[in-house]
């Protein structure tokens, strides 16, 4: 159980949740403005766009955070 707790603490910080919320918000704004009129299946569905925004937000903040950790480690 301790390993599971460490996994959540390491991979889901407040920064991750904030980035996922921003990604969700931007994906919904994009869908509202132009995606709903598209023929593309990803852009047409608000649920898929929401999932895409959350995933991109998580990945981007994780990349930035790991890069900063490596930079701090090298100094």
C-alpha positions as CSV (number, residue, x, y, z in Angstrom):
1,X,0.0,0.0,0.0
2,X,2.9,2.3,0.7
3,X,4.1,2.0,-2.9
4,X,0.7,3.0,-4.2
5,X,0.7,6.0,-2.0
6,X,4.2,7.0,-3.2
7,X,3.1,6.7,-6.8
8,X,0.2,9.1,-6.4
9,X,2.3,11.6,-4.4
10,X,5.0,11.5,-7.1
11,X,2.9,11.6,-10.2
12,X,-0.1,13.8,-9.3
13,X,0.9,17.0,-7.6
14,X,-1.1,20.2,-7.4
15,X,0.8,21.4,-10.5
16,X,-0.4,18.4,-12.5
17,X,-4.0,19.0,-11.5
18,X,-3.7,22.7,-12.3
19,X,-2.2,22.0,-15.7
20,X,-4.9,19.4,-16.4
21,X,-7.5,22.0,-15.5
22,X,-5.9,24.6,-17.8
23,X,-5.7,22.0,-20.6
24,X,-9.3,21.1,-20.2
25,X,-10.4,24.8,-20.3
26,X,-8.3,25.5,-23.4
27,X,-9.6,22.4,-25.1
28,X,-13.2,23.4,-24.4
29,X,-12.6,26.9,-25.7
30,X,-11.1,25.5,-28.8
31,X,-14.0,23.1,-29.3
32,X,-16.5,25.9,-28.8
33,X,-14.8,28.2,-31.2
34,X,-14.0,25.9,-34.1
35,X,-13.9,22.2,-33.2
36,X,-17.6,21.6,-33.2
37,X,-17.8,22.5,-36.9
38,X,-15.0,20.1,-37.9
39,X,-15.3,16.8,-39.7
40,X,-12.5,15.3,-37.6
41,X,-13.8,12.8,-35.0
42,X,-11.5,14.1,-32.3
43,X,-12.4,17.8,-32.8
44,X,-16.1,17.1,-33.2
45,X,-16.6,15.4,-29.8
46,X,-16.4,17.6,-26.7
47,X,-15.6,14.5,-24.5
48,X,-12.6,13.5,-26.7
49,X,-11.4,17.1,-26.8
50,X,-11.7,17.3,-23.0
51,X,-9.7,14.1,-22.6
52,X,-7.1,15.4,-25.1
53,X,-6.7,18.7,-23.2
54,X,-6.3,16.9,-19.8
55,X,-3.7,14.5,-21.3
56,X,-1.7,17.3,-23.0
57,X,-1.8,19.4,-19.8
58,X,-0.5,16.5,-17.7
59,X,2.3,15.7,-20.2
60,X,3.5,19.2,-20.6
61,X,3.8,19.9,-16.9
62,X,5.4,16.6,-16.3
63,X,8.0,17.4,-19.0
64,X,8.7,20.8,-17.5
65,X,8.9,19.4,-14.0
66,X,11.3,16.5,-14.9
67,X,13.5,18.9,-16.9
68,X,13.7,21.3,-14.0
69,X,14.6,18.4,-11.7
70,X,17.4,17.3,-14.0
71,X,18.7,20.8,-14.2
72,X,18.7,21.2,-10.4
73,X,20.4,17.8,-10.1
74,X,23.2,18.9,-12.5
75,X,24.0,22.1,-10.7
